[in-house]
């Protein structure tokens, strides 16, 4: 296996990253490759000092960028398997052997748990495990949301990633998620483990914390996949027509495609359905259908920008069925658009009280024209939550 590190101006953390995998490199006789993305500091020299003879350095092509650097690394691999280590993270000894064994059993992608740490202090925040429903329902559920503890932190069969088309240089942020979805479309198989072989250091200024940029990039990633093609994938995998339609609702919401989301919502959750039904109790969205439909319909109406009064009605219905942070936040936006600033402020405060540190609610509360719509129900499993104002 080859361990790959893409880095640009990472002098503060690169020695730690390289040093963290040296024990595995010695024991497994593996290769370590640093892809330098046009660093202007002493990233490369510090990496060479830490890595010694185990480190090879290659240059990313112009004009650079994370995806281009990752592709340069993928092109340089001459082993059957590879895994990424971010330049500000740490590798846990023993990981190389475990990942290699998982892939050697015939899988194309190996995913482990991740220990999330606060970047500035190094304090352990929480362990991010692979959700149980991914084991039971399959990696295809990633079309509904990126549920992995980390997408770039997986190990993979090199030929599978190459055959799936490699990294798209136009995607910044979710470039690994993009490649994983294309691999899933090809039938890539995933192995999962609850062992934490990776320490992720979360920093407030990282690319994934730029919500607007990340939202646009995820929309572009999912925009590569035709709705009906994805529906056929779900149906071929044994999912019911309604569960498959709910997957398309989620895709459409990430793409900000309100018209398609509305169409799929009527298939997924008919207005005459049982409000107390939970369609998939063990799945990624274990919510009562009455709340789920009302919240999603109200949110879709908000995205159209033309049906704010109807959106208010649906979101009030959702709140009556189950008070939630995301419901209160989106109701606040509807009220603000209807000129009821005081009532909107109260809803944003309620949302923040229900989910402390809720970035959408706090951003909306400080804005004269609130725009931060939460398009999906908040996660019910521990994650590096993009809705929080900080890594904590």
LOLUMTOR-767855 format. One line per 4 residues: number of its first residue (from 1); their letters; for each residue x, y, z of C-alpha. Coordinates in Angstrom, 1 decimal, decimal comma, always signed. Example, Ala and Ser with C-alpha at 12.3 -4.5 7.8 and 13.67 -1.06 7.14 Angstrom:
! LOLUMTOR-767855
1> AS> +12,3 -4,5 +7,8; +13,7 -1,1 +7,1
//
This chain:
! LOLUMTOR-767855
1> XXXX> +0,0 +0,0 +0,0; +1,0 +3,6 -0,6; +0,2 +6,4 +1,9; -0,5 +9,7 +0,1
5> XXXX> -0,2 +13,2 +1,6; -1,3 +16,3 -0,4; +0,0 +19,5 +1,1; +0,3 +23,1 +0,5
9> XXXX> +2,0 +25,4 +3,1; +1,5 +22,9 +5,8; +4,7 +23,6 +7,7; +2,9 +23,8 +11,1
13> XXXX> +1,6 +20,2 +10,9; +3,4 +18,2 +8,2; +6,2 +16,8 +10,4; +3,5 +15,4 +12,8
17> XXXX> +1,6 +13,9 +9,9; +4,6 +12,2 +8,3; +6,0 +11,0 +11,7; +2,7 +9,5 +12,6
21> XXXX> +2,9 +6,8 +9,8; +6,6 +5,9 +10,0; +6,0 +2,9 +12,3; +3,6 +1,4 +9,9
25> XXXX> +5,8 +2,2 +6,9; +8,8 +0,3 +8,5; +6,7 -2,7 +9,6; +4,8 -3,1 +6,3
29> XXXX> +7,6 -1,9 +4,0; +5,1 +0,5 +2,4; +5,6 +3,7 +0,4; +4,9 +7,3 +1,5
33> XXXX> +4,4 +10,0 -1,2; +4,0 +13,7 -0,5; +2,3 +15,7 -3,3; +3,5 +19,3 -2,9
37> XXXX> +0,8 +21,7 -4,1; +3,1 +24,6 -4,8; +4,1 +25,4 -1,2; +5,9 +28,6 -0,5
41> XXXX> +7,0 +27,7 +3,0; +9,3 +24,9 +4,2; +6,6 +22,2 +4,0; +8,8 +20,0 +1,8
45> XXXX> +12,0 +20,3 +3,8; +10,2 +19,5 +7,1; +8,6 +16,5 +5,5; +11,9 +15,2 +4,1
49> XXXX> +13,5 +15,6 +7,5; +10,7 +13,7 +9,2; +10,2 +11,0 +6,5; +13,8 +10,3 +5,6
53> XXXX> +14,3 +7,5 +3,1; +10,7 +6,5 +3,3; +9,4 +9,7 +1,7; +9,1 +10,4 -2,0
57> XXXX> +8,1 +13,9 -3,1; +6,3 +14,9 -6,3; +5,0 +18,2 -7,5; +1,3 +18,9 -8,2
61> XXXX> +0,6 +20,2 -11,7; -0,3 +23,8 -12,5; -2,6 +25,5 -11,6; -2,8 +23,3 -8,5
65> XXXX> -5,7 +22,7 -6,1; -6,6 +19,8 -3,9; -8,2 +17,7 -6,5; -5,4 +18,1 -9,0
69> XXXX> -2,9 +17,2 -6,3; -4,9 +14,1 -5,4; -5,0 +13,1 -9,0; -1,2 +13,5 -9,3
73> XXXX> -0,9 +11,2 -6,3; -3,2 +8,7 -7,8; -1,2 +8,7 -11,0; +2,0 +8,1 -9,1
77> XXXX> +0,9 +5,1 -7,2; +2,5 +1,8 -8,2; +0,9 -0,4 -5,5; -2,4 -2,2 -5,6
81> XXXX> -3,9 -0,2 -2,7; -3,5 +3,4 -1,4; -4,8 +5,6 +1,4; -4,8 +9,3 +2,0
85> XXXX> -3,5 +11,2 +5,1; -4,3 +14,9 +5,3; -1,3 +17,1 +6,0; -2,9 +18,3 +9,3
89> XXXX> -4,0 +14,9 +10,6; -2,4 +11,8 +12,1; -2,1 +8,2 +11,2; -2,6 +5,7 +14,1
93> XXXX> +0,0 +2,8 +14,1; -1,5 -0,5 +13,0; -3,9 +1,1 +10,5; -1,9 +0,1 +7,4
97> XXXX> -2,1 -3,6 +8,2; -5,9 -3,4 +9,0; -6,7 -1,5 +5,9; -4,6 -3,8 +3,7
101> XXXX> -6,3 -6,9 +5,1; -9,8 -5,4 +4,4; -9,0 -4,6 +0,8; -7,2 -7,9 +0,3
105> XXXX> -10,5 -9,7 +1,1; -11,8 -8,3 -2,2; -13,3 -5,0 -1,2; -12,6 -1,8 -3,2
109> XXXX> -12,9 +0,7 -0,4; -12,1 +0,4 +3,3; -13,5 +2,8 +5,9; -12,6 +3,0 +9,6
113> XXXX> -13,8 +5,1 +12,5; -12,1 +8,5 +13,1; -11,1 +10,3 +16,3; -12,1 +13,9 +15,8
117> XXXX> -9,8 +16,3 +17,6; -9,8 +20,1 +18,0; -7,1 +21,4 +15,7; -5,8 +24,3 +17,8
121> XXXX> -5,6 +22,4 +21,1; -5,5 +18,8 +20,1; -8,2 +17,9 +22,5; -10,3 +14,8 +21,6
125> XXXX> -13,8 +15,8 +20,7; -15,6 +12,6 +19,8; -15,3 +9,3 +17,9; -16,9 +9,3 +14,5
129> XXXX> -18,0 +5,8 +13,6; -19,5 +4,4 +10,4; -23,3 +4,6 +10,9; -24,9 +1,2 +11,4
133> XXXX> -27,3 +1,8 +8,5; -24,4 +2,0 +6,0; -23,5 -1,6 +7,0; -27,1 -2,8 +6,7
137> XXXX> -28,2 -0,8 +3,7; -25,0 -0,2 +1,8; -22,8 +2,6 +0,6; -25,5 +3,6 -2,0
141> XXXX> -27,0 +5,7 +0,8; -24,2 +8,2 +0,3; -26,3 +9,6 -2,6; -28,6 +10,9 +0,1
145> XXXX> -25,8 +12,5 +2,2; -22,1 +12,0 +2,9; -22,6 +9,8 +6,0; -18,9 +8,7 +6,2
149> XXXX> -16,7 +9,7 +9,1; -14,4 +11,1 +6,4; -14,4 +10,6 +2,6; -10,8 +11,4 +1,8
153> XXXX> -9,6 +9,2 +4,7; -10,6 +5,9 +3,2; -8,3 +3,3 +1,7; -9,0 +2,1 -1,8
157> XXXX> -8,1 -0,2 -4,6; -6,1 +2,0 -7,0; -7,5 +0,5 -10,2; -11,1 +1,1 -9,0
161> XXXX> -10,5 +4,8 -8,4; -8,7 +5,1 -11,8; -11,4 +3,3 -13,6; -14,0 +5,6 -12,0
165> XXXX> -12,3 +8,6 -13,6; -10,1 +9,9 -10,9; -10,4 +13,2 -9,2; -12,2 +16,1 -10,9
169> XXXX> -10,1 +19,2 -10,7; -13,2 +21,4 -10,9; -14,5 +20,1 -7,5; -13,0 +21,8 -4,5
173> XXXX> -13,9 +20,3 -1,1; -15,9 +17,2 -1,7; -13,6 +15,9 -4,5; -13,3 +12,5 -2,7
177> XXXX> -17,0 +12,3 -2,1; -17,4 +12,9 -5,9; -15,1 +10,1 -6,8; -16,7 +7,7 -4,3
181> XXXX> -20,1 +8,3 -5,8; -18,8 +7,5 -9,2; -17,2 +4,4 -7,9; -20,5 +3,3 -6,3
185> XXXX> -22,2 +3,8 -9,6; -19,7 +1,3 -11,0; -20,5 -1,2 -8,3; -17,6 -0,6 -5,9
189> XXXX> -17,8 -2,6 -2,7; -17,1 -1,2 +0,8; -15,7 -2,7 +4,0; -16,3 -1,0 +7,3
193> XXXX> -14,6 -1,1 +10,7; -15,2 +0,6 +14,1; -11,5 +0,7 +14,9; -10,3 +4,3 +14,9
197> XXXX> -7,1 +4,4 +12,9; -7,1 +8,1 +12,1; -7,0 +11,3 +14,0; -8,7 +14,2 +12,2
201> XXXX> -7,8 +17,7 +13,5; -10,7 +20,1 +12,8; -9,9 +23,7 +12,2; -12,5 +26,5 +11,9
205> XXXX> -10,9 +27,8 +8,7; -10,7 +24,5 +6,7; -12,3 +24,2 +3,3; -15,2 +22,1 +4,6
209> XXXX> -16,2 +24,8 +7,0; -16,9 +27,3 +4,2; -20,6 +26,4 +4,0; -21,5 +28,4 +0,9
213> XXXX> -18,6 +26,9 -1,1; -19,2 +23,4 +0,2; -22,9 +23,6 -0,6; -22,2 +24,7 -4,2
217> XXXX> -19,6 +22,0 -4,6; -21,9 +19,2 -3,3; -24,6 +20,4 -5,6; -22,2 +20,1 -8,5
221> XXXX> -21,2 +16,6 -7,4; -24,7 +15,3 -7,2; -25,6 +17,2 -10,4; -23,4 +14,7 -12,3
225> XXXX> -25,9 +11,9 -11,6; -29,3 +11,5 -13,3; -32,2 +11,1 -10,9; -33,7 +8,2 -12,8
229> XXXX> -30,3 +6,4 -12,9; -30,0 +6,7 -9,2; -33,6 +5,5 -8,7; -32,8 +2,4 -10,7
233> XXXX> -29,7 +1,8 -8,6; -31,8 +1,9 -5,4; -34,5 -0,3 -6,9; -32,0 -2,8 -8,1
237> XXXX> -30,5 -2,9 -4,6; -33,9 -3,8 -3,1; -35,2 -0,5 -1,8; -38,9 +0,2 -1,9
241> XXXX> -40,3 +2,7 -4,4; -40,9 +5,2 -1,5; -37,4 +4,8 +0,0; -36,0 +5,3 -3,4
245> XXXX> -38,1 +8,4 -4,0; -36,9 +9,8 -0,6; -33,3 +9,4 -1,8; -34,1 +11,5 -4,8
249> XXXX> -35,7 +14,2 -2,6; -32,5 +14,4 -0,7; -30,4 +14,7 -3,8; -32,7 +17,3 -5,3
253> XXXX> -32,5 +19,4 -2,0; -28,7 +19,4 -2,1; -29,0 +20,5 -5,7; -31,5 +23,2 -4,8
257> XXXX> -33,8 +21,7 -7,4; -37,1 +22,6 -5,8; -39,2 +21,5 -8,7; -37,7 +18,0 -8,7
261> XXXX> -37,8 +17,8 -4,9; -41,5 +18,5 -4,9; -42,2 +15,9 -7,5; -40,3 +13,2 -5,7
265> XXXX> -41,8 +14,2 -2,3; -45,3 +13,3 -3,5; -43,9 +9,9 -4,5; -42,0 +9,4 -1,3
269> XXXX> -44,7 +10,5 +1,2; -48,2 +10,9 -0,1; -50,2 +13,6 +1,7; -52,8 +11,0 +2,7
273> XXXX> -50,2 +8,7 +4,4; -49,9 +7,7 +8,0; -48,3 +10,6 +9,9; -46,9 +8,3 +12,6
277> XXXX> -45,2 +5,9 +10,2; -41,5 +5,6 +10,3; -40,5 +4,3 +6,9; -37,1 +3,0 +7,8
281> XXXX> -36,7 +2,8 +11,6; -33,1 +1,6 +11,2; -32,3 +3,8 +8,3; -30,6 +7,2 +8,0
285> XXXX> -33,8 +9,2 +8,4; -35,8 +7,6 +11,3; -38,4 +10,3 +11,5; -42,2 +10,2 +11,6
289> XXXX> -43,6 +10,7 +8,1; -45,9 +13,5 +9,2; -43,0 +15,6 +10,4; -40,7 +14,6 +7,7
293> XXXX> -43,1 +15,5 +4,9; -44,2 +18,8 +6,5; -40,6 +19,8 +7,2; -39,4 +18,9 +3,7
297> XXXX> -42,4 +20,5 +2,0; -42,1 +23,7 +3,9; -38,4 +23,8 +3,1; -39,0 +23,1 -0,6
301> XXXX> -41,4 +26,0 -0,6; -38,8 +28,3 +1,0; -36,4 +27,4 -1,8; -38,8 +28,4 -4,5
305> XXXX> -38,8 +31,9 -3,0; -42,4 +32,4 -4,0; -44,5 +30,5 -1,4; -43,4 +31,9 +1,9
309> XXXX> -46,9 +31,9 +3,5; -47,5 +28,3 +2,5; -44,0 +27,4 +3,8; -44,9 +29,0 +7,1
313> XXXX> -48,0 +26,8 +7,3; -46,1 +23,6 +6,6; -43,3 +24,4 +9,0; -45,7 +25,2 +11,8
317> XXXX> -47,3 +21,9 +11,1; -43,9 +20,2 +11,4; -43,3 +22,1 +14,7; -46,6 +20,9 +16,1
321> XXXX> -45,8 +17,3 +15,3; -42,2 +17,4 +16,6; -40,3 +20,6 +17,7; -36,8 +20,6 +16,2
325> XXXX> -34,0 +23,0 +15,7; -34,1 +22,9 +11,9; -37,9 +23,3 +11,9; -37,6 +26,5 +14,0
329> XXXX> -34,8 +27,9 +11,9; -36,6 +27,5 +8,7; -39,9 +28,8 +10,2; -37,9 +31,9 +11,2
333> XXXX> -36,8 +32,5 +7,6; -40,4 +32,2 +6,4; -41,5 +34,7 +9,1; -38,7 +37,1 +8,2
337> XXXX> -39,7 +37,1 +4,6; -43,3 +37,9 +5,6; -42,1 +40,9 +7,5; -42,4 +39,5 +11,0
341> XXXX> -38,9 +40,3 +12,2; -39,7 +39,8 +15,9; -41,3 +36,5 +15,5; -38,5 +35,4 +13,2
345> XXXX> -35,8 +36,4 +15,8; -37,7 +34,3 +18,5; -37,6 +31,3 +16,2; -33,9 +31,6 +15,6
349> XXXX> -33,3 +31,8 +19,3; -35,4 +28,8 +19,8; -33,5 +26,9 +17,2; -30,2 +27,8 +18,8
353> XXXX> -31,5 +26,7 +22,2; -32,4 +23,3 +20,9; -29,1 +22,8 +19,2; -26,4 +24,8 +20,8
357> XXXX> -23,9 +26,4 +18,4; -26,3 +25,9 +15,4; -24,6 +28,0 +12,7; -27,6 +28,5 +10,4
361> XXXX> -29,7 +29,9 +13,3; -26,9 +32,1 +14,6; -26,1 +33,4 +11,1; -29,8 +34,1 +10,5
365> XXXX> -30,2 +35,8 +13,8; -27,5 +38,3 +13,0; -28,7 +39,1 +9,5; -31,3 +41,7 +8,4
369> XXXX> -32,2 +39,3 +5,5; -31,9 +35,7 +6,8; -31,0 +33,2 +4,0; -29,5 +30,1 +5,7
373> XXXX> -32,1 +27,5 +5,0; -31,4 +24,1 +6,6; -32,3 +21,8 +3,7; -32,1 +18,4 +5,5
377> XXXX> -33,0 +17,1 +8,9; -30,0 +17,4 +11,3; -28,0 +14,2 +11,8; -28,9 +11,9 +14,6
381> XXXX> -25,4 +10,3 +14,7; -22,1 +11,9 +15,8; -20,4 +13,7 +13,0; -18,1 +16,5 +12,2
385> XXXX> -21,2 +18,6 +12,0; -21,2 +21,3 +9,3; -24,2 +23,0 +11,1; -22,1 +23,9 +14,1
389> XXXX> -20,3 +27,2 +14,5; -17,1 +25,4 +15,7; -15,7 +21,9 +15,8; -17,1 +21,4 +19,3
//
